[in-house]
């Protein structure tokens, strides 16, 4: 049995005891984003649901391909990686902000991904008018493919949203939760959020975020709607209304490692689902390299979406020089060959990351700030240096820095001195490790198992179908009522009118008094003359 099968066995036994009886359901799950980190988060959900007797059809870019799981059918959309193969995240983020890049680049990529799914032959057979396919629930990731929500309407099944990262503010808006332009939980704003901001900083954030939400809801969503109507017909509901009526949303967030914000009852948190309790053994040559590491080792990886080849030669040389000068060994995930590396550096295009982070000799993890990597580092109590580039990476690194378990390097300002100072500080200061151990203990001290909770909520939706009692009526109010903008406008106008009238009255009274005094002065002057 594979490691996922072993992990789920006892959890499945427990769930069979504590969960009310539920007949086997048929579930359609679509995780469209072509990113490995977006896919592995849910694998334990699929395997656990299938082993509980449910039949799953999963559309994914990274199939599990485990023949021992008989109730799981996977449709491989690995070709969706072609949609992002030419994206240069480092260069694009050097020139603009994340939300601007989304509008200028990723909206069109999302349309390609959504249409690729709709036009796939096996998927078309499922939603064809004469198809007899039925599903008891449809699970779709809420990230950038809202046009797929219409499949829940097509199959007359409750829609369950999932997200491998924190929700966007436009999701919170549609679900009825407050939009917070300057709060650090607003990850899509990257670096400009925080506490104690000036009025002008908050004003700038307010304008930028609300304009972004306007573009998403009035341009991006209608374009996604058009794709859905192209394949399902014109009689489908507005996908904005479909999201408002979503049953629940399961999103990857844990309180101990997040900036907390107000939310809604149908937004359910989970975390650490992809983490292996017993990671696989390291390859023999890598294990041999680390066995002879009396001073431990540093692991550096910028994830699957950011490659070192995107950085300048100056940046690359800065890391090579610093690594060569360190007394410890370096394991470096890098997408290019290095001709001038020192003997203490071990490079490859891929490593079993969880196995490395669980190694007893690891001292530091240099990473891009991805949420799954953050969870793995906390789980193994490994101090961090973050080099955020895109999306929620700034949010995750900023939170780790605020907890005192990490340092941050600006990818646009990398130099040998900065890299060396950051690494030396963490290696020589035991408090980073001590604080990370405390954070690990805090993060794992919870009243329930994250997997059990997620499975319970999915089956709760399947059992009851209509879970509208979890939704907030605010979600259906117009924007101006949702935030009492009409009341604020009326009160502001009334206050202005009252103040204006008061000033006019005061002006006229003063004028009358002035005129009377002037007349008296004139009369006195005349009498004296």
C-alpha positions in Angstrom: 0.0 0.0 0.0 1.1 3.6 -0.7 1.7 6.2 2.0 -1.7 7.8 1.4 -3.5 4.5 1.8 -1.8 3.8 5.1 -2.5 7.3 6.4 -6.2 7.1 5.6 -6.9 3.6 7.0 -7.4 4.5 10.7 -9.0 7.8 9.9 -11.5 6.0 7.7 -12.2 3.5 10.5 -12.9 6.4 12.9 -15.2 8.1 10.4 -17.2 5.0 9.9 -18.0 5.0 13.6 -18.7 8.7 14.3 -20.5 9.7 11.0 -24.2 9.1 10.6 -25.2 6.5 8.1 -25.0 7.7 4.5 -25.6 5.8 1.3 -22.7 5.8 -1.2 -22.8 9.0 -3.2 -21.5 9.9 -6.6 -19.3 12.9 -6.5 -17.8 15.0 -9.4 -14.6 16.9 -8.4 -12.8 19.5 -10.6 -9.4 21.0 -9.7 -8.6 22.8 -12.8 -5.5 24.9 -11.9 -2.3 23.4 -13.4 -0.2 23.5 -10.3 1.0 20.5 -8.3 0.6 22.4 -5.0 -3.1 23.0 -5.9 -3.6 19.3 -6.5 -1.9 17.4 -3.7 -4.0 19.3 -1.1 -7.1 17.3 -2.0 -5.7 13.8 -2.6 -6.4 12.6 0.9 -10.0 13.9 0.5 -10.5 11.8 -2.7 -9.0 8.7 -1.4 -10.8 8.9 2.0 -14.2 9.5 0.3 -13.7 6.7 -2.2 -12.7 4.2 0.6 -15.8 5.2 2.5 -17.8 3.8 -0.5 -18.4 7.0 -2.5 -17.8 7.0 -6.2 -15.6 9.9 -7.4 -14.9 11.3 -10.8 -12.0 13.7 -10.4 -10.8 16.1 -13.1 -7.1 16.9 -12.3 -3.9 17.9 -13.8 -1.9 15.5 -11.6 -3.7 12.1 -11.2 -2.9 9.9 -8.2 -2.9 6.8 -10.5 -3.3 4.3 -7.6 -5.0 1.2 -9.0 -5.8 0.0 -5.5 -8.5 2.8 -5.2 -11.3 1.2 -7.1 -14.0 4.0 -6.6 -11.9 6.7 -8.0 -12.0 7.7 -11.7 -9.5 10.3 -12.8 -9.6 12.4 -16.0 -6.1 13.7 -16.7 -5.9 17.4 -17.7 -2.1 17.6 -17.5 -2.2 19.4 -20.9 -3.5 22.4 -19.0 0.1 23.1 -18.0 0.6 24.3 -21.5 -1.6 27.3 -20.7 1.0 28.6 -18.2 4.2 27.3 -19.8 5.1 30.8 -21.2 4.2 32.7 -18.0 7.3 34.4 -16.5 6.2 35.2 -12.9 9.4 36.9 -11.8 9.5 39.3 -14.8 5.8 40.1 -14.6 6.0 40.8 -10.9 9.0 43.1 -11.4 6.9 45.3 -13.6 3.5 45.3 -11.9 1.3 44.2 -8.9 -0.3 40.8 -8.5 -3.9 42.1 -9.1 -2.8 43.9 -12.2 -1.0 40.8 -13.5 -4.2 38.8 -12.9 -6.2 41.2 -15.0 -3.6 41.5 -17.8 -2.4 37.9 -18.0 -4.2 35.3 -15.8 -7.8 36.1 -16.7 -7.1 35.0 -20.3 -5.2 31.9 -19.1 -8.2 31.0 -16.8 -10.5 31.2 -19.8 -8.3 28.7 -21.7 -8.3 26.3 -18.7 -12.1 26.5 -18.3 -12.7 25.9 -22.0 -10.3 23.0 -22.1 -12.4 21.2 -19.5 -15.7 22.0 -21.2 -14.6 20.8 -24.6 -12.9 17.6 -23.4 -14.6 14.6 -25.0 -15.2 12.6 -21.8 -16.6 15.7 -20.0 -18.9 16.6 -22.9 -20.3 13.1 -22.7 -21.1 13.7 -19.1 -23.0 16.9 -19.5 -24.6 16.2 -22.9 -28.4 16.7 -23.0 -29.0 13.0 -23.5 -26.6 11.9 -20.8 -27.8 9.9 -17.9 -24.9 10.9 -15.7 -26.0 11.9 -12.2 -24.0 13.3 -9.3 -24.9 13.8 -5.6 -22.4 16.7 -5.2 -20.1 18.7 -7.4 -16.8 19.9 -5.8 -15.0 22.7 -7.7 -12.0 24.8 -6.7 -13.0 28.4 -6.4 -9.8 29.7 -7.9 -10.1 31.3 -11.4 -12.6 28.9 -13.0 -16.0 30.0 -11.9 -17.5 29.1 -15.3 -17.3 25.5 -14.1 -19.9 26.2 -11.4 -22.6 25.8 -14.0 -21.9 22.0 -14.0 -23.5 21.8 -10.6 -26.7 23.3 -12.1 -26.5 21.0 -15.0 -26.4 17.9 -12.7 -28.9 19.5 -10.2 -26.4 18.8 -7.4 -25.2 20.9 -4.5 -22.0 22.8 -5.2 -19.1 22.6 -2.7 -16.2 25.0 -3.2 -12.6 24.1 -2.2 -9.5 26.3 -2.2 -5.9 25.3 -1.7 -5.2 28.9 -0.5 -7.1 31.6 1.3 -10.1 33.0 -0.5 -10.1 36.0 -2.7 -11.9 39.1 -1.4 -14.4 38.8 -4.3 -15.3 35.4 -2.9 -15.8 36.9 0.5 -18.0 39.6 -1.1 -20.2 37.1 -2.9 -20.5 35.0 0.2 -21.5 38.0 2.3 -18.3 38.4 4.3 -16.7 41.8 4.7 -14.1 43.1 2.2 -11.0 44.4 3.9 -8.8 46.4 1.5 -6.0 47.1 4.0 -6.1 44.2 6.4 -3.1 41.8 6.1 -5.5 38.9 5.4 -6.1 40.4 2.0 -3.4 38.5 0.4 -4.1 39.5 -3.2 -2.9 43.0 -2.4 0.6 41.6 -1.6 2.9 44.1 0.2 0.7 47.2 0.6 -1.5 45.8 3.4 -0.8 45.9 7.1 -1.6 47.5 10.5 -1.4 51.2 11.3 -1.4 52.4 7.7 -1.8 56.0 6.9 -5.1 57.4 5.5 -3.6 57.8 2.1 -2.3 54.2 2.0 -5.7 52.9 3.1 -7.4 55.1 0.5 -5.1 53.7 -2.2 -5.8 50.2 -1.1 -9.6 50.8 -1.1 -9.6 52.1 -4.6 -7.3 49.4 -6.0 -9.1 46.4 -4.4 -12.6 47.6 -5.2 -11.7 48.3 -8.7 -10.2 44.8 -9.0 -13.4 43.3 -7.6 -15.4 45.4 -10.0 -13.3 44.0 -12.9 -13.7 40.4 -11.7 -17.4 40.6 -11.2 -18.3 42.7 -14.3 -15.7 41.5 -16.8 -14.0 38.2 -15.8 -17.2 36.5 -14.5 -19.3 37.4 -17.6 -16.5 36.1 -19.8 -16.5 32.8 -17.8 -20.3 32.9 -18.1 -20.1 33.1 -21.9 -17.8 30.0 -21.9 -20.3 28.0 -19.8 -23.2 29.1 -22.0 -21.3 28.1 -25.1 -21.4 24.5 -24.0 -24.4 24.2 -21.7 -26.8 26.6 -23.3 -28.2 30.1 -22.5 -30.6 29.0 -19.8 -28.1 28.5 -17.0 -28.1 30.8 -14.0 -25.6 33.7 -13.5 -22.4 32.1 -12.1 -22.2 35.0 -9.6 -25.6 33.9 -8.2 -24.4 30.3 -8.2 -21.4 31.2 -6.0 -23.7 33.2 -3.7 -25.8 30.0 -3.3 -22.8 27.7 -2.8 -23.4 25.1 -0.1 -20.0 25.3 1.7 -16.5 26.3 0.9 -13.6 24.3 2.3 -10.4 26.4 2.2 -6.9 25.8 3.3 -6.4 28.0 6.3 -5.2 27.4 9.9 -5.6 30.0 12.6 -2.1 29.7 14.1 -0.4 30.5 10.8 -2.9 33.0 9.4 -4.0 36.6 9.8 -7.5 36.1 11.2 -10.5 37.9 9.6 -14.3 37.8 10.0 -15.9 35.1 7.9 -19.2 33.2 7.3 -20.5 29.9 8.8 -20.4 28.1 5.4 -16.7 28.8 5.0 -14.9 25.8 6.6 -11.2 25.7 7.3 -8.8 22.8 6.9 -5.1 22.3 6.7 -2.1 19.9 6.6 -4.1 17.3 4.6 -1.2 16.7 2.2 1.4 16.2 4.9 2.8 12.6 5.3 3.3 11.4 8.8 6.0 9.0 7.5 7.7 10.5 4.4 9.4 8.1 2.0 13.2 7.5 2.4 15.6 9.7 0.6 17.4 8.5 -2.5 20.6 6.7 -1.7 23.0 9.3 -3.1 21.2 12.2 -1.4 21.1 10.3 1.9 24.8 9.6 1.6 25.5 13.3 1.0 23.5 14.3 4.1 24.9 11.5 6.4 28.3 13.3 6.2 26.9 16.7 7.3 28.2 17.4 10.8 26.9 21.0 10.7 23.6 20.1 9.2 22.2 21.3 5.9 20.0 24.0 4.3 17.3 23.2 1.8 16.4 25.7 -0.9 13.4 25.3 -3.2 11.2 28.0 -4.8 8.4 25.5 -5.6 6.9 24.4 -8.8 5.9 27.7 -10.3 9.1 29.8 -9.7 12.3 28.7 -11.3 15.8 30.0 -10.5 16.3 30.3 -14.3 13.9 33.3 -14.2 16.3 35.3 -12.0 19.4 37.2 -13.3 22.9 35.8 -13.2 23.7 38.3 -10.5 21.1 36.7 -8.2 22.2 33.2 -9.0 25.9 34.0 -8.3 24.9 35.6 -5.0 23.4 32.3 -3.7 26.3 30.3 -5.1 28.9 32.4 -3.4 27.1 32.5 -0.1 26.4 28.7 -0.1 30.0 28.0 -0.9 31.2 30.0 2.1 28.9 28.2 4.6 30.1 25.4 7.0 26.9 23.4 6.4 25.7 21.5 3.3 23.2 22.8 0.8 20.4 20.9 -1.0 19.2 23.1 -3.8 16.2 22.5 -6.1 17.1 24.3 -9.2 16.0 24.1 -12.8 19.4 24.6 -14.4 22.9 23.2 -14.3 25.6 24.8 -12.2 29.1 24.6 -13.5 30.9 26.5 -10.7 29.2 25.1 -7.6 31.2 24.0 -4.6 31.3 20.4 -3.2 28.9 21.3 -0.4 26.1 21.9 -2.8 23.8 19.1 -4.0 21.4 20.1 -6.9 18.5 18.5 -8.7 15.3 19.5 -10.5 13.2 17.7 -7.9 13.5 16.5 -4.3 11.1 14.7 -2.0 10.6 17.9 0.0 8.7 16.4 3.0 11.5 13.8 3.5 14.1 16.6 3.5 12.1 18.8 5.9 11.6 15.8 8.3 15.4 15.1 8.3 17.0 15.5 11.7 19.9 17.5 10.3 18.0 20.3 8.5 18.6 23.7 9.9 16.9 26.1 7.5 14.4 26.1 4.6 14.7 28.8 1.9 11.5 29.0 0.0 9.1 31.1 -2.1 6.4 31.3 0.5 3.8 28.8 -0.8 1.2 27.7 1.7 1.8 24.0 1.4 5.5 24.5 1.9 4.7 26.7 4.9 2.6 24.0 6.5 5.3 21.5 5.9 7.9 23.7 7.5 5.7 24.4 10.6 4.9 20.7 10.9 8.6 19.8 11.0 9.6 23.0 13.0 12.1 24.2 10.4 13.0 28.0 10.4 12.4 29.8 7.2 13.7 32.4 4.8 11.0 33.5 2.4 11.5 35.0 -1.1 7.9 35.7 -2.1 7.1 36.4 -5.8 3.4 35.8 -6.6 0.0 35.4 -5.2 -0.4 34.5 -1.5 3.4 34.0 -1.0 3.8 37.5 0.5 1.0 36.8 2.9 2.5 33.6 4.1 6.0 34.9 4.5 4.8 38.1 6.2 2.9 36.0 8.7 5.9 33.8 9.4 8.1 36.9 9.9 5.5 38.3 12.3 5.7 35.1 14.4 9.4 35.4 14.6 10.2 32.1 12.8 11.3 33.5 9.5 13.2 36.3 7.6 12.1 37.8 4.3 14.2 38.7 1.3 12.8 41.0 -1.5 13.3 39.1 -4.7 14.0 42.5 -6.5 16.7 43.3 -4.0 18.8 40.1 -3.7 22.5 40.6 -3.1 25.3 38.5 -1.6 25.3 40.6 1.6 21.6 40.3 2.2 21.5 36.6 1.6 24.5 36.0 3.8 23.2 38.2 6.6 19.8 36.5 6.6 21.1 32.9 6.6 23.8 33.7 9.3 21.2 35.3 11.5 18.9 32.3 11.6 21.8 29.7 11.9 23.3 31.6 14.8 20.1 32.5 16.7 18.4 29.5 18.4 15.3 31.5 19.1 14.0 31.0 15.5 13.9 27.2 16.1 12.5 27.6 19.6 9.6 29.8 18.3 9.0 27.4 15.5 8.6 24.5 17.9 6.1 26.5 19.9 4.2 27.4 16.7 4.1 23.7 15.7 2.6 22.8 19.1 0.0 25.5 18.8 -0.9 24.6 15.3 -1.5 21.0 16.1 -3.5 21.5 19.3 -7.0 21.3 17.8 -10.4 20.0 19.0 -10.8 17.8 15.9 -9.0 16.2 13.0 -8.9 18.4 9.9 -9.6 15.5 7.6 -12.5 14.2 9.7 -14.0 17.6 9.8 -13.8 18.2 6.0 -15.3 14.7 5.2 -18.1 15.3 7.7 -19.0 18.6 6.0 -19.0 17.1 2.5 -21.2 14.3 3.6 -23.4 16.7 5.6 -24.1 18.6 2.3 -24.8 15.3 0.5 -27.2 14.1 3.3 -29.2 17.3 3.5 -28.8 18.9 0.0 -30.3 22.2 1.1 -27.9 23.8 3.7 -29.1 27.4 3.1 -29.3 27.9 6.8 -25.5 28.3 6.7 -25.6 31.1 4.2 -25.9 34.8 5.2 -28.7 36.9 3.6 -26.2 39.7 3.3 -24.8 37.9 0.3 -27.9 38.7 -1.7 -28.1 42.4 -0.8 -26.9 45.1 -3.3 -23.4 46.4 -2.6 -24.7 49.7 -1.3 -27.0 48.0 1.2 -24.4 45.4 2.1 -22.1 48.1 3.5 -24.8 50.7 4.3 -23.4 53.0 1.7 -26.8 54.5 0.9 -27.3 55.3 4.6 -23.8 56.8 4.8 -24.4 58.8 1.7 -27.7 60.2 3.0 -26.2 61.0 6.4 -23.2 62.6 4.7 -25.4 64.7 2.5 -27.7 65.6 5.4 -24.7 66.6 7.5 -23.3 68.7 4.7 -26.6 70.4 4.1 -27.0 71.1 7.9 -23.5 72.4 8.2 -23.9 74.5 5.0 -27.2 76.0 6.2 -25.7 76.6 9.6 -22.8 78.4 8.1 -25.2 80.5 5.9 -27.3 81.4 8.9 -24.2 82.3 10.9 -22.9 84.4 8.0 -26.1 86.3 7.6 -26.4 86.9 11.4 -22.8 88.2 11.4 -23.5 90.3 8.4 -26.6 91.8 10.1 -24.6 92.5 13.3 -21.8 94.0 11.3 -24.2 96.2 9.3 -25.9 97.4 12.6 -22.5 98.2 14.1 -21.5 100.0 10.9 -24.7 102.1 11.0 -24.1 102.9 14.7 -20.6 104.0 13.9 -21.9 106.2 11.0 -24.6 107.8 13.2 -22.1 108.5 16.0 -19.8 110.1 13.5 -22.6 112.3 12.1 -23.6 113.5 15.6 -20.1 114.4 16.4 -19.8 116.4 13.2 
